[in-house]
Amino acid sequence: MTNSSKSLLDTFMDWYLVEMPKIDSPALLFHSYIQYLQTLGLEIIRGNMGTRTLHPQVETLAYLWAPNDQKKTFDIQVDTLFHSSKFYEFPNSFVRVTKFRLGSIQSSQFTASPIQYVLTSKKTFYYPFEEGYTGPYPYPILEELAPSGATGYFAVPVIQKGNSYAFLSLLTKKPFGFDATELDFLTKTLNLIALKWWTFIQSELTESLLSIYLGKRTGSTVYSGKIYLGELDNIQSVIWFSDIRNYSGISEKLSPKEVIQLLNDYFGIAIPKIEAYGGEVLKLLGDGILAVFPFQKHNKRVVGKKVLLAIRKLGDELHKLNQKRESEGKISIHHGVGLHSGEILYGNIGSLDRLDFTVIGEAVNLTSRIAGMCGELGKAVLASEDLAHQIPVRWEELGEHKLKGISSPKKIYAISEKK
């Protein structure tokens, strides 16, 4: 390392140690780093950080920095691989965070780019733009960037445990591009920034994965540190248990692939509706769904009405789904829903080596048994007496019934999905 390079790096480390404790997001981190580079006269006009992710819906994640006057240039959404994006605005610039669906790594946009090269070769890549040059360019993205007045493009792989998992790239308009000392400096500092950036990303991905696999409420609870065996809370909740009617008989007629498609079709409309009206899906039990709608005394009735709205909206969606499935020659899906309102225990049960965050209690068992009566009583939605009293709507009383595993007969009420 040259004396000049060491001086740049020492100055950067002074800045890094002071500023890092103040930064609380990956977008702010990237913005702050580029603003620092601007104070060195590096004239950055574009920056990009990207990584693969461990997420069932998002394969890659990219953070793009640019000055505000370049926003229209970079505010171009890509094809069907685009998942979502979010902008973070700063006084003279912005950071766009874009998520891409599965398949983005195999897309031509990725494979025909310098990023593919730096990730596979684990080497840096630098391209100096020559004034007046019209091509050809080694990569299409360089031809796209040339009209912006760029003088140099630099990309760096981020390597951990021998594998390239992320990249960072910078575009400059500094006269004559980056020199050797600056490239050495940028290589080292970009890797330091990447370590901090990846810490933020891992934290967000962990919380996201917990939410996907455990549910938003449970995932957040576990992430906050409530992870110990026997740590349980008593909560009041409307409990929802639903499953597909005659699932065993249907499964015998279908191939495994068709069974999976049927389950995904049902869960794909049921889970969003439950969550949209304040419910938390705790378990997928084969073809069944166990969900809770927690409430307190002051909003008990409101939560109950939201449950019934979820029932009605799901009924509408199920009707539309069956019309589509029937047009494709597929078996219709009909479900039974059991509802009850009561106290449940919510928390960690299991062993020291294998924990499950779930709900237990008599109220959960009762809900399951009520749902099991849907076929026998010929109704899609059944509820307990406790829930019927909680929500002042017109219920159909079906009398008392002996439920398996429940000591005394229970009154059961029905309501149409359409009301």
N, C-alpha and C positions, 0 to 999 in steps of 0.2 A: 504493500500500500504506500502511495506517495505521501509526503508531508501534507500536501494540499488536501488529499483525500482524508487523511487522518483528522485534519482540522475540521473539515466538513462533518465528519462522523462524530467527533467530540462535541461540536456545537449542537448537532442533532440530539445527542443523548441528553444534554442539559435540558433541551426543550422537551424531550420525550418524558423524562422523569418528573418534570413539573406539570405537564399537561395531562398525562394519561389518567391520573386519579380523578380528574374533573369530567372525563368523557364517559357517557353512560349509554351509548348506542353505536352500532357499527356505521351508520350513516354519518353521525357526527365525527367519528374517528377518521373516516376517509376524507371528509371535507376539511377537517383540521390539518391533516397531513398535507393535503395539496395546498392549502393556504400557506403552510410553512414553506413548501417548495417555492411558492411564488415570491416569498421574501428573499429567496436566494437568487431570484432572477431567472428561474428555469422556464417560465412562461408556458405553463401547462394549459392546454385547451381541451383536454379530454382525459378522463381516467376511468379505468374499469377494473373491478374485482369480481371474480366469479368462482364458484365452487360446486362440486357435486353435493347432494344432500341425502340424508337418510330419512326419506319421507315418502309415503305411499302415493302421493299425488304430485309431488314436485321433485323433479330429477336434478335440476340445476337452479342456481340462484345467482343473480348478477347485480352488482352495485355500480351504476354509471354516474360519474361526476362530469358536469360541464357548466360553463358560464351561462347566465340566463339568456343571452342573445343567441345561444345555440339550441335552445330548448326545442324549437320546431324541428330542427334537423334530427334530433335524437328521440323525439316523441313519436316514433314510428312503431306500432305494434306489429309483431310478427305473425306468422300463420297459426294454424290450429295448435301448435305446441305452446303458444302463449297461455299462461295460467292466470296471472294477475300482476298488477304493478301498483306502486305507491310512490308519490313524490314527497321529498323533504326539501323545503324551500329555505335558502339562506340569503343574506343581503344581496350578493352579486352572482350567486350560482345555485345549483340544485343537485340533489342526488336522487336518481330514480332507481328504486329497488324492483327488479323484475323476477318473477318466478316462471319457470318453464316446466311443462309436463314431461312425462316419460317419453323418451324417444328423441329428446333434444340433443343428446350426445351423438346420436347417429345421423342427425340432420346434415344436409350439405352445407348449411350456414356454418356449422361447427367444424366439420371435417376438412373444409377448404379454408382454414383460417390459421393464423400464426399460433393461436391458442392450442390447437391440436398438436402442432409441432413442439411447443414448449412443454406440454404435459407428457407427451410420449418420449421425447428425447431427454427431458429433465435439464434442458439447457436454456439460457436466455436467448432472446431474439431481438436484434436491433436493425431497423431499416432507416437509412438516411434518405430523405426526399431531395431530389435534385431540382432546382428551379428550371422550369420550362420543359421538364421531362413529361412525356405523354404515354409512356408504357412501352412494353407490357410490364405489369407488376407481378411479383411472386404470389400475391394473394389478393382476391377480389376486394377485401375490406380496405386494403391500402389504396386501391384505385378510388374507392368511395371517399376516403379521408383526404386524399391529395388536394382537392379544391378548397379545403378549409384553411389553406395556408400553412399546413403542417411541414415541419422540417425534419422531424424524427419521430419514430414509433418504437417503443421499447416494451417488451413483455418478459415477465419473470415467472418461472414455475415456483410453487410453494410445495416443499417436499417434507414429509414426515414419515418415519419408519420405512424409508426407502421408496415411498409411493408419492406421486404427484396428485394432490387432491384439490389444488386451487391454483389460480393465476392472478397476476396483477399486471396491468398495462397502462402506459402513459403516452400521451401524444403532446408534442411541444411545437411551438412556432418560434422558439429561440433561434436567432441567426446561426446557421450551420449545424443546428441540432445539438445533441448531447456529445460532449467529448469523453475521452476514456476515463478521466477522473470522475466525472459526473455519473457515468454508467456504473462504475465501481461503487460509488456512494449510493446510488439508487438501488442497486442490487441488494446491498446490505440493509438499507433502511426499509425497503419494501418488505423484506422478510420479517423484520421486527414488527412492522405494522400488521403484517398478516397474522402473526401469532396472537396479537391482541384482538384483531378482528375475528379470528376463528373462535376465540373464547366467547365472544358475544354470540356468534352464530350457533355454536354448540348449545349455549344456554337457551336460546330461542327454539332451536330444534328439539331439545329435550322436553321443554314445556309443551311444544306442539304435539310431539309424539305421545306424551302422557295424556294429553287431551283427546287425541284420536283413539287411543286404545282403552283408556279408562273413563273417558267423558270429561267435559270441561270442569265441572265442579270437583270431581274426584282427582283429576289430573292436577288441578291447581292445589288441592289439599295435600297431595303426595309431594308435589314439587316444593311446597312451603315447609316440608319437614315432618309432616304428621305420618310417620312410617313405622311406629312401634307396635309390636304385637299386643293385642288387647286394648288398644287405644280406640275407644268407641264413643260416639255421641248419640244421645237420644234426640230424635227430631220428629216433628209432626209432618206428615206428607200424605198426598194422594199417591197411591201406588198403582202402577199400570202393569198389567201382564197381558201380552197378546201373543198368539201363535197362529200358524196357518192351519185351517181346518182340513182334516183328512190328509195330513202331510205324509204319514206313513204309506197310505194307499197310493198317493200321487207319486211318491219316490219309487215305488215298485215299477211304475210304468215308464219312468224316465231314465235316461243315461246319467251318469254322474255329472257330466258337463251341463246337462239340461237342469239338473237339480240345483247346481251352483247358480245358474242363471236365474232360476225361479227365486231362490233366496235373495240374490242381489237385487232383483226387481222389487221384491217386497220391502227389504230393508232400505233400499234406495229411496223409497217414498215415505216409509214410516218414520225412520230416524229423523230426517229433516223437519217433519211436521211436529214431532214430539219436542224437539229442541227449539223450534220456532215459537212455541207457546210456553216456554219456561221449564220444560222437562229435562231430565238428565238420564240418558240411557246408561244403565249400569252394566247390563249383561246381555249378550246374545247367546241364548240357550238353545242351540240347534236351530229350530225354526221359530223360536220364541224371543220376545223382547221383555226385559224387566227394566222399568223406568220409574223414576220418582219425581214428584212435583212438590218440593218442600214448601211449607207455608207457616206463617205465624198467625196469632189470633186476629190481628188487624186486617190481614189480607186473605183469610181463609176462604171466603166466598169468591173473591176475585180469582184466586188460583183454581178453584173448582170449575169456574166457568171457562177458564182457559183450557182446562183438560177436555171439556166437552167441545170446545172449538177445534181443538186438535183432532178429536174423534171425527167431527163433521168434515173437516178439510181432508183428512186422510181417507174418509169414505169416498169423497169426490175424486181424489187422486187414484184410488183403487179402481173405481169405476172406469176412469179413462185408461188406466193401465190394462184392464181386462179387455176393453174394446180393442186395444192395440194387439194384445196377445192373441185374442181370438181371430183377428184378421190375419195373423201370421200362423194360424193353425196350432197355437199353443194352448195348454190347459189354463183356465182362469184361476185366479188366486182369491180365496175367501178366508177371512180371518175371524177369530173370536177374541174379544177384549174383555178382560176382567178389571174392575176398578174398585178400590177400597180406600178409605181415609182412616189413618190411625198413626200410632207411634211406632217407630222402627229404630233399631240400633244400626248405626252407620259408622263403619270403620274397619280396622284391621283384624282379621282372624286367620288362623292357620298355625304354622309352626315357625320356629326361629329361622329356618332356611327357605320356607315357602309361604309367602303371605298373599292374602287376597283382600282387596278393599271392596267391601260389599255391604249389603243390608241384610239383617236377619230379624227374626221376631215373628210372633203369631200373626201380625197383620200381613206379612209377606206371604205366609202359608195360605191364609184365607183368600188373598187376591188370586193366587194361583188356582185354588180350588173353584173359585167363582168363574174364572176364565174357562176352566174345564167343563163347566155346565152349558156353555154356549151351544154346543152341538145337540145335547139332550133337549134343551129348551127351544131350539130353533131360533136363537137370537144372535146378532153379531156383537152387541154390547150389553154386558151385564154389570151391575154394581151392587155394593153392599148397602144395607140400611143406613150406615153411618154416612156414606157419601151422598145418598139420596136426600138425607136431611140437611147436608151441608150446602147443597145447590138447589135453590128454589125453582125447579123447572118441572114440567109435567112428566113424571115417571110412570111406567107401567108396572104395577106391583104383581109379582108372579108367585107370591106365597112363600111359605117356609120350606126349606129343602135341607136334607141331611147331606153334608159335604164330607168327603173322605178325609179322615184324620182330624176332623173338627168335632168336638164333643157334643155340642148342642146344635139343633137345626137353626138355620139362618134365613132371614127374609132376603129375597133377591128381587132386584128391580131391573127393568130393561128400558132402553131408550134407543130410538132409531138413529142411525148414522146421519140421516138426512135432516133431522130436526135441529 
